[in-house]
Amino acid sequence: MLLGSLACGPSQAGDARAGRQKLTTCQGCHGLDGLSKNPEAPNLAGQVETYLTRSLEAYRSGERKNESMNIVAKELSDEDIADVAAYYASIQVDVLPP
């Protein structure tokens, strides 16, 4: 647990409730529930919060490339990123093996 929090760097813990309110742009590709209806967009529900935060920060900085995500993430504040990551990470995903 300690290693996970150290690896986060300067990122702040987000507010999942606030994140849900900020998903207007995300919903089009990733769905409100984080389960994408678009085969080009990944599911975000249940992803690790630090992974989502780092990914959005990388899209925002241009370090990670995706035409749509670079445009969307450019407008996000640190708080927006933390909140959206907290929301998608808070969604419980049940895995049912075949």
NUMARKOL-211964 format. One record per residue (C-alpha): x negated, y negated, z negated; residue number from 1. Coordinates in Angstrom, 1 decimal, always signed. Each point is the difference from the previous one (the first is absolute). Layout:
<pado><c1>X</c1><c2>Y</c2><c3>Z</c3><num>NUM</num></pado>
...
This chain:
<pado><c1>+0.0</c1><c2>+0.0</c2><c3>+0.0</c3><num>1</num></pado>
<pado><c1>-2.8</c1><c2>-2.4</c2><c3>-0.9</c3><num>2</num></pado>
<pado><c1>-1.8</c1><c2>+0.6</c2><c3>+3.3</c3><num>3</num></pado>
<pado><c1>+3.2</c1><c2>-0.8</c2><c3>+2.0</c3><num>4</num></pado>
<pado><c1>+0.4</c1><c2>-3.3</c2><c3>-1.8</c3><num>5</num></pado>
<pado><c1>-3.7</c1><c2>-0.9</c2><c3>+0.6</c3><num>6</num></pado>
<pado><c1>+0.3</c1><c2>+0.8</c2><c3>+3.7</c3><num>7</num></pado>
<pado><c1>+2.8</c1><c2>-2.5</c2><c3>+0.4</c3><num>8</num></pado>
<pado><c1>-2.2</c1><c2>-3.0</c2><c3>-0.2</c3><num>9</num></pado>
<pado><c1>+1.7</c1><c2>-3.3</c2><c3>-0.3</c3><num>10</num></pado>
<pado><c1>+3.4</c1><c2>+1.3</c2><c3>+0.9</c3><num>11</num></pado>
<pado><c1>+2.8</c1><c2>-0.7</c2><c3>-2.4</c3><num>12</num></pado>
<pado><c1>+2.8</c1><c2>+2.4</c2><c3>-1.1</c3><num>13</num></pado>
<pado><c1>+3.1</c1><c2>-0.8</c2><c3>+1.9</c3><num>14</num></pado>
<pado><c1>+3.7</c1><c2>-0.3</c2><c3>-0.9</c3><num>15</num></pado>
<pado><c1>+2.0</c1><c2>+2.6</c2><c3>+1.8</c3><num>16</num></pado>
<pado><c1>+3.3</c1><c2>-1.9</c2><c3>-0.3</c3><num>17</num></pado>
<pado><c1>-1.5</c1><c2>-3.1</c2><c3>+1.5</c3><num>18</num></pado>
<pado><c1>-1.6</c1><c2>+2.2</c2><c3>+2.7</c3><num>19</num></pado>
<pado><c1>+3.4</c1><c2>+1.4</c2><c3>+1.0</c3><num>20</num></pado>
<pado><c1>+1.2</c1><c2>-3.6</c2><c3>+0.6</c3><num>21</num></pado>
<pado><c1>-3.0</c1><c2>-0.7</c2><c3>+2.3</c3><num>22</num></pado>
<pado><c1>+0.5</c1><c2>+2.9</c2><c3>+2.4</c3><num>23</num></pado>
<pado><c1>+2.0</c1><c2>-1.7</c2><c3>+2.8</c3><num>24</num></pado>
<pado><c1>-2.9</c1><c2>+0.2</c2><c3>+2.5</c3><num>25</num></pado>
<pado><c1>-1.1</c1><c2>+3.4</c2><c3>-1.2</c3><num>26</num></pado>
<pado><c1>+3.4</c1><c2>+1.7</c2><c3>+0.4</c3><num>27</num></pado>
<pado><c1>+0.0</c1><c2>-0.2</c2><c3>+3.8</c3><num>28</num></pado>
<pado><c1>-2.7</c1><c2>+2.6</c2><c3>+0.3</c3><num>29</num></pado>
<pado><c1>-0.4</c1><c2>+1.6</c2><c3>-3.4</c3><num>30</num></pado>
<pado><c1>+3.6</c1><c2>-0.1</c2><c3>-1.2</c3><num>31</num></pado>
<pado><c1>+1.3</c1><c2>-1.4</c2><c3>-3.3</c3><num>32</num></pado>
<pado><c1>-0.5</c1><c2>+3.5</c2><c3>-1.6</c3><num>33</num></pado>
<pado><c1>-3.5</c1><c2>+0.2</c2><c3>+1.4</c3><num>34</num></pado>
<pado><c1>+1.0</c1><c2>+2.9</c2><c3>+2.4</c3><num>35</num></pado>
<pado><c1>-0.8</c1><c2>-1.2</c2><c3>+3.5</c3><num>36</num></pado>
<pado><c1>+2.5</c1><c2>+0.5</c2><c3>+2.8</c3><num>37</num></pado>
<pado><c1>-2.7</c1><c2>-1.1</c2><c3>+2.4</c3><num>38</num></pado>
<pado><c1>-2.4</c1><c2>+2.7</c2><c3>+1.1</c3><num>39</num></pado>
<pado><c1>-2.8</c1><c2>-2.6</c2><c3>+0.3</c3><num>40</num></pado>
<pado><c1>+0.3</c1><c2>-1.2</c2><c3>-3.6</c3><num>41</num></pado>
<pado><c1>-1.0</c1><c2>+2.1</c2><c3>-3.0</c3><num>42</num></pado>
<pado><c1>+2.2</c1><c2>+0.8</c2><c3>-3.0</c3><num>43</num></pado>
<pado><c1>-1.0</c1><c2>-2.1</c2><c3>-3.0</c3><num>44</num></pado>
<pado><c1>+2.3</c1><c2>+1.4</c2><c3>-2.6</c3><num>45</num></pado>
<pado><c1>-2.0</c1><c2>+1.6</c2><c3>-2.8</c3><num>46</num></pado>
<pado><c1>-3.4</c1><c2>-1.1</c2><c3>+1.2</c3><num>47</num></pado>
<pado><c1>-2.6</c1><c2>-0.9</c2><c3>-2.6</c3><num>48</num></pado>
<pado><c1>+0.3</c1><c2>-3.7</c2><c3>-0.9</c3><num>49</num></pado>
<pado><c1>-3.7</c1><c2>-0.7</c2><c3>+0.2</c3><num>50</num></pado>
<pado><c1>-0.1</c1><c2>+1.5</c2><c3>+3.5</c3><num>51</num></pado>
<pado><c1>+2.9</c1><c2>-2.2</c2><c3>+1.2</c3><num>52</num></pado>
<pado><c1>-1.6</c1><c2>-3.1</c2><c3>-1.6</c3><num>53</num></pado>
<pado><c1>-3.4</c1><c2>+0.7</c2><c3>+1.6</c3><num>54</num></pado>
<pado><c1>+1.6</c1><c2>+0.7</c2><c3>+3.4</c3><num>55</num></pado>
<pado><c1>+2.0</c1><c2>-3.2</c2><c3>+0.0</c3><num>56</num></pado>
<pado><c1>-3.0</c1><c2>-2.0</c2><c3>-1.1</c3><num>57</num></pado>
<pado><c1>-2.0</c1><c2>+1.6</c2><c3>+2.8</c3><num>58</num></pado>
<pado><c1>+2.7</c1><c2>-0.8</c2><c3>+2.6</c3><num>59</num></pado>
<pado><c1>+0.2</c1><c2>-3.6</c2><c3>-1.3</c3><num>60</num></pado>
<pado><c1>-3.8</c1><c2>-0.5</c2><c3>+0.3</c3><num>61</num></pado>
<pado><c1>-0.1</c1><c2>+1.7</c2><c3>+3.4</c3><num>62</num></pado>
<pado><c1>-2.4</c1><c2>+2.7</c2><c3>-1.3</c3><num>63</num></pado>
<pado><c1>+2.7</c1><c2>+2.5</c2><c3>+0.9</c3><num>64</num></pado>
<pado><c1>+1.6</c1><c2>-0.4</c2><c3>+3.5</c3><num>65</num></pado>
<pado><c1>+3.6</c1><c2>+0.3</c2><c3>+1.0</c3><num>66</num></pado>
<pado><c1>+1.6</c1><c2>-2.7</c2><c3>+2.1</c3><num>67</num></pado>
<pado><c1>+3.3</c1><c2>-0.1</c2><c3>-1.9</c3><num>68</num></pado>
<pado><c1>-1.5</c1><c2>+0.6</c2><c3>-3.5</c3><num>69</num></pado>
<pado><c1>-2.7</c1><c2>-2.7</c2><c3>+0.4</c3><num>70</num></pado>
<pado><c1>+2.7</c1><c2>-2.5</c2><c3>+0.9</c3><num>71</num></pado>
<pado><c1>+2.3</c1><c2>+0.9</c2><c3>-2.9</c3><num>72</num></pado>
<pado><c1>-2.7</c1><c2>+0.4</c2><c3>-2.6</c3><num>73</num></pado>
<pado><c1>-1.6</c1><c2>-3.3</c2><c3>+0.9</c3><num>74</num></pado>
<pado><c1>+3.0</c1><c2>-1.8</c2><c3>-1.6</c3><num>75</num></pado>
<pado><c1>-0.1</c1><c2>+2.0</c2><c3>-3.3</c3><num>76</num></pado>
<pado><c1>-1.3</c1><c2>-1.4</c2><c3>-3.2</c3><num>77</num></pado>
<pado><c1>-1.9</c1><c2>+2.2</c2><c3>-2.5</c3><num>78</num></pado>
<pado><c1>+3.2</c1><c2>+0.1</c2><c3>-2.1</c3><num>79</num></pado>
<pado><c1>+2.1</c1><c2>+1.0</c2><c3>+3.0</c3><num>80</num></pado>
<pado><c1>-2.4</c1><c2>+2.9</c2><c3>+0.8</c3><num>81</num></pado>
<pado><c1>-0.1</c1><c2>+1.1</c2><c3>-3.7</c3><num>82</num></pado>
<pado><c1>+3.8</c1><c2>-0.1</c2><c3>-0.2</c3><num>83</num></pado>
<pado><c1>+0.7</c1><c2>+1.9</c2><c3>+3.3</c3><num>84</num></pado>
<pado><c1>-2.6</c1><c2>+2.6</c2><c3>-0.9</c3><num>85</num></pado>
<pado><c1>+1.5</c1><c2>+0.5</c2><c3>-3.4</c3><num>86</num></pado>
<pado><c1>+3.5</c1><c2>+0.4</c2><c3>+1.5</c3><num>87</num></pado>
<pado><c1>-1.0</c1><c2>+2.6</c2><c3>+2.6</c3><num>88</num></pado>
<pado><c1>-2.1</c1><c2>+1.8</c2><c3>-2.5</c3><num>89</num></pado>
<pado><c1>+2.9</c1><c2>+0.2</c2><c3>-2.5</c3><num>90</num></pado>
<pado><c1>+2.2</c1><c2>+1.9</c2><c3>+2.4</c3><num>91</num></pado>
<pado><c1>+0.1</c1><c2>+3.7</c2><c3>-1.1</c3><num>92</num></pado>
<pado><c1>-0.6</c1><c2>+2.4</c2><c3>+2.8</c3><num>93</num></pado>
<pado><c1>+0.9</c1><c2>+3.7</c2><c3>-0.4</c3><num>94</num></pado>
<pado><c1>-2.1</c1><c2>+2.5</c2><c3>+1.9</c3><num>95</num></pado>
<pado><c1>+1.7</c1><c2>+3.3</c2><c3>+0.9</c3><num>96</num></pado>
<pado><c1>-2.5</c1><c2>+2.5</c2><c3>+1.4</c3><num>97</num></pado>
<pado><c1>+1.3</c1><c2>+2.2</c2><c3>+2.8</c3><num>98</num></pado>
